[in-house]
Amino acid sequence: MSNANEQSVWAVYRQDGPGNQFVVQSGLSQTAAEELVRELEARGHKQHYWATAEGASDRNPQLTDQL
C-alpha cells in the first residue's frame, strides 16, 4: 500500500524575518520537497523553510501563532 502523502503534490515555502511567506517551489513529490528544504536550510540563511502538501494550509502550522 502506498503512502497518500507521497502521491500528493507538495510545495516548499519560505518565511523571512518580518514574517512574509513565499512559495519557493511547487509541484514536487514529498521526497523532493523535503530534500529541497534540507538543502536550503543547509545554506545557513536566517529564513525558515518548510514543505507541505499543496491544498493544505499555506501557512506553516508551527509559525501561525507567531504571525
Protein Blocks (a to p, Z undefined) as FASTA:
>chain_A
ZZfklmpccddddddfkopacdfbghiafklmmmmmmmmmmnopabdcddddehiafbdf
klmmmZZ
